Amino acid sequence: MNGRNWPTPSSVPTAVANFAEDIAIQQFAEPLNNTVRWNEFDRGGHFAALEVPELFVDDVRVFFAELK
């Protein structure tokens, strides 16, 4: 955070799925990414793909369907 080597901003469409008990830093993510989808879930956690795979997969599917 105190370094001067911030990532280069990206124009690639980006989705964020923030699951319960996981910390997402939206104010840092959005300026550097073309965030087109941001979801907050009340279940899951850091290993959401293992903990709540149905939520994770559904969110990924919707994201890619919206890109078409």
N, CA, C and O of each residue as an XYZ file, in Angstrom:
272
protein
N       0.817     -1.195      0.000
C       0.000      0.000      0.000
C       0.861      1.260      0.000
O       0.481      2.266     -0.598
N       1.985      1.217      0.646
C       2.822      2.404      0.721
C       3.838      2.481     -0.403
O       4.541      3.480     -0.553
N       3.908      1.412     -1.196
C       4.848      1.404     -2.314
C       4.344      2.253     -3.458
O       3.201      2.710     -3.451
N       5.181      2.456     -4.419
C       4.802      3.268     -5.578
C       4.527      2.407     -6.805
O       4.281      2.940     -7.886
N       4.565      1.114     -6.659
C       4.386      0.205     -7.787
C       2.956     -0.319     -7.849
O       2.728     -1.520     -7.698
N       1.995      0.570     -8.070
C       0.603      0.156     -8.182
C       0.406     -0.553     -9.504
O       1.096     -0.242    -10.475
N      -0.516     -1.495     -9.566
C      -0.786     -2.175    -10.843
C      -1.283     -1.183    -11.897
O      -1.866     -0.146    -11.580
N      -1.036     -1.529    -13.138
C      -1.531     -0.723    -14.253
C      -3.029     -0.952    -14.385
O      -3.473     -2.100    -14.352
N      -3.814      0.098    -14.533
C      -5.257     -0.090    -14.713
C      -5.553     -0.970    -15.923
O      -4.834     -0.931    -16.921
N      -6.608     -1.757    -15.826
C      -6.991     -2.690    -16.880
C      -8.362     -2.327    -17.423
O      -9.248     -1.933    -16.665
N      -8.539     -2.457    -18.720
C      -9.841     -2.210    -19.346
C     -10.634     -3.505    -19.531
O     -11.757     -3.479    -20.034
N     -10.061     -4.616    -19.132
C     -10.727     -5.912    -19.270
C     -11.940     -5.957    -18.341
O     -11.804     -5.630    -17.162
N     -13.126     -6.353    -18.830
C     -14.289     -6.457    -17.962
C     -13.997     -7.409    -16.793
O     -13.512     -8.523    -16.991
N     -14.298     -6.957    -15.599
C     -13.955     -7.692    -14.383
C     -15.189     -7.868    -13.514
O     -16.008     -6.958    -13.386
N     -15.312     -9.048    -12.920
C     -16.390     -9.316    -11.965
C     -15.768     -9.657    -10.616
O     -14.720    -10.299    -10.541
N     -16.430     -9.219     -9.567
C     -15.989     -9.531     -8.211
C     -17.154    -10.175     -7.483
O     -18.266     -9.649     -7.475
N     -16.887    -11.308     -6.881
C     -17.863    -11.976     -6.028
C     -17.272    -11.977     -4.623
O     -16.309    -12.692     -4.345
N     -17.847    -11.185     -3.757
C     -17.356    -11.060     -2.387
C     -18.234    -11.922     -1.481
O     -19.411    -11.629     -1.272
N     -17.644    -12.977     -0.955
C     -18.394    -13.914     -0.127
C     -18.221    -13.582      1.348
O     -17.246    -12.945      1.745
N     -19.184    -14.024      2.154
C     -19.206    -13.728      3.587
C     -17.857    -14.027      4.228
O     -17.173    -14.991      3.883
N     -17.512    -13.183      5.148
C     -16.286    -13.329      5.934
C     -15.014    -13.106      5.119
O     -13.914    -13.290      5.640
N     -15.143    -12.717      3.866
C     -13.968    -12.400      3.061
C     -13.931    -10.889      2.914
O     -14.971    -10.258      2.725
N     -12.786    -10.327      2.996
C     -12.653     -8.875      2.930
C     -12.335     -8.466      1.505
O     -11.340     -8.909      0.931
N     -13.171     -7.632      0.941
C     -12.907     -7.073     -0.385
C     -12.713     -5.568     -0.218
O     -13.425     -4.919      0.547
N     -11.769     -5.043     -0.922
C     -11.465     -3.627     -0.791
C     -11.907     -2.935     -2.068
O     -11.109     -2.662     -2.965
N     -13.199     -2.663     -2.123
C     -13.817     -2.128     -3.333
C     -13.192     -0.804     -3.772
O     -13.003     -0.582     -4.968
N     -12.876      0.063     -2.839
C     -12.338      1.368     -3.233
C     -10.981      1.262     -3.918
O     -10.585      2.177     -4.639
N     -10.260      0.158     -3.706
C      -8.985     -0.046     -4.395
C      -9.157     -0.839     -5.680
O      -8.417     -0.632     -6.642
N     -10.123     -1.741     -5.704
C     -10.326     -2.592     -6.876
C     -10.949     -1.829     -8.039
O     -10.520     -1.991     -9.181
N     -11.941     -1.009     -7.770
C     -12.671     -0.365     -8.853
C     -11.852      0.633     -9.671
O     -12.007      0.652    -10.892
N     -11.000      1.453     -9.083
C     -10.241      2.380     -9.922
C      -9.231      1.689    -10.848
O      -8.849      2.255    -11.872
N      -8.804      0.490    -10.502
C      -7.791     -0.202    -11.294
C      -8.374     -1.175    -12.312
O      -7.655     -1.678    -13.176
N      -9.658     -1.437    -12.213
C     -10.282     -2.444    -13.067
C     -11.543     -1.896    -13.696
O     -12.141     -0.942    -13.198
N     -11.934     -2.501    -14.780
C     -13.213     -2.194    -15.417
C     -14.252     -3.101    -14.773
O     -14.699     -4.074    -15.381
N     -14.630     -2.780    -13.549
C     -15.540     -3.633    -12.780
C     -16.954     -3.456    -13.312
O     -17.561     -2.395    -13.169
N     -17.466     -4.517    -13.930
C     -18.807     -4.478    -14.511
C     -19.812     -5.264    -13.665
O     -21.018     -5.207    -13.906
N     -19.308     -5.989    -12.685
C     -20.193     -6.784    -11.823
C     -19.541     -6.906    -10.454
O     -18.382     -7.306    -10.338
N     -20.301     -6.557     -9.416
C     -19.806     -6.679     -8.041
C     -20.949     -7.246     -7.214
O     -21.997     -6.614     -7.085
N     -20.751     -8.436     -6.653
C     -21.787     -9.076     -5.847
C     -21.280     -9.366     -4.448
O     -20.122     -9.731     -4.247
N     -22.164     -9.198     -3.496
C     -21.891     -9.526     -2.095
C     -22.775    -10.726     -1.738
O     -23.981    -10.711     -1.985
N     -22.174    -11.746     -1.164
C     -22.917    -12.939     -0.766
C     -22.826    -13.114      0.749
O     -21.793    -12.828      1.354
N     -23.905    -13.582      1.347
C     -23.918    -13.758      2.808
C     -23.478    -15.158      3.241
O     -23.437    -15.467      4.432
N     -23.154    -15.987      2.266
C     -22.630    -17.325      2.568
C     -21.302    -17.501      1.862
O     -20.949    -16.727      0.972
N     -20.576    -18.516      2.263
C     -19.282    -18.795      1.653
C     -18.171    -18.126      2.435
O     -18.355    -17.743      3.590
N     -17.053    -17.992      1.821
C     -15.898    -17.406      2.469
C     -14.751    -17.351      1.478
O     -14.969    -17.278      0.268
N     -13.544    -17.386      1.982
C     -12.364    -17.262      1.134
C     -12.268    -18.392      0.104
O     -11.760    -18.187     -0.998
N     -12.742    -19.553      0.454
C     -12.715    -20.704     -0.463
C     -14.127    -20.988     -0.982
O     -14.607    -22.120     -0.913
N     -14.777    -19.961     -1.493
C     -16.183    -20.058     -1.900
C     -16.436    -21.142     -2.939
O     -17.484    -21.788     -2.907
N     -15.508    -21.354     -3.850
C     -15.714    -22.382     -4.875
C     -15.869    -23.770     -4.257
O     -16.509    -24.644     -4.841
N     -15.292    -23.970     -3.095
C     -15.440    -25.246     -2.383
C     -16.592    -25.205     -1.383
O     -17.260    -26.215     -1.160
N     -16.822    -24.054     -0.787
C     -17.819    -23.926      0.277
C     -19.244    -23.778     -0.253
O     -20.173    -24.381      0.286
N     -19.417    -22.991     -1.288
C     -20.740    -22.761     -1.891
C     -20.603    -22.768     -3.419
O     -20.808    -21.745     -4.072
N     -20.258    -23.921     -3.974
C     -19.980    -23.969     -5.417
C     -21.156    -23.518     -6.279
O     -20.946    -22.950     -7.350
N     -22.380    -23.759     -5.836
C     -23.535    -23.355     -6.639
C     -23.609    -21.833     -6.781
O     -23.926    -21.338     -7.862
N     -23.324    -21.088     -5.721
C     -23.321    -19.628     -5.806
C     -22.200    -19.141     -6.717
O     -22.402    -18.263     -7.556
N     -21.033    -19.714     -6.543
C     -19.870    -19.307     -7.328
C     -20.098    -19.556     -8.813
O     -19.898    -18.660     -9.633
N     -20.514    -20.765     -9.157
C     -20.711    -21.130    -10.568
C     -21.820    -20.297    -11.197
O     -21.680    -19.847    -12.334
N     -22.913    -20.087    -10.479
C     -24.000    -19.269    -11.024
C     -23.523    -17.847    -11.311
O     -23.881    -17.270    -12.337
N     -22.724    -17.282    -10.418
C     -22.237    -15.926    -10.606
C     -21.293    -15.844    -11.810
O     -21.355    -14.889    -12.584
N     -20.434    -16.829    -11.965
C     -19.526    -16.861    -13.118
C     -20.319    -16.990    -14.416
O     -20.018    -16.315    -15.400
N     -21.321    -17.847    -14.418
C     -22.133    -18.031    -15.623
C     -22.854    -16.746    -16.017
O     -22.879    -16.385    -17.194
N     -23.433    -16.065    -15.053
C     -24.145    -14.814    -15.350
C     -23.179    -13.778    -15.883
O     -23.493    -13.074    -16.843
N     -22.002    -13.673    -15.274
C     -21.004    -12.703    -15.735
C     -20.668    -12.924    -17.194
O     -20.696    -11.977    -17.980
N     -20.348    -14.158    -17.580
C     -19.968    -14.412    -18.962
C     -21.156    -14.299    -19.925
O     -20.977    -13.914    -21.081
N     -22.345    -14.625    -19.468
C     -23.529    -14.457    -20.322
C     -23.767    -12.987    -20.614
O     -24.200    -12.636    -21.711
N     -23.488    -12.123    -19.644
C     -23.684    -10.678    -19.846
C     -22.651    -10.087    -20.797
O     -22.885     -9.018    -21.360
N     -21.524    -10.746    -20.989
C     -20.486    -10.238    -21.890
C     -20.813    -10.472    -23.354
O     -20.244     -9.814    -24.224
N     -21.705    -11.382    -23.637
C     -22.015    -11.727    -25.036
C     -22.656    -10.567    -25.753
O     -22.984    -10.676    -26.934
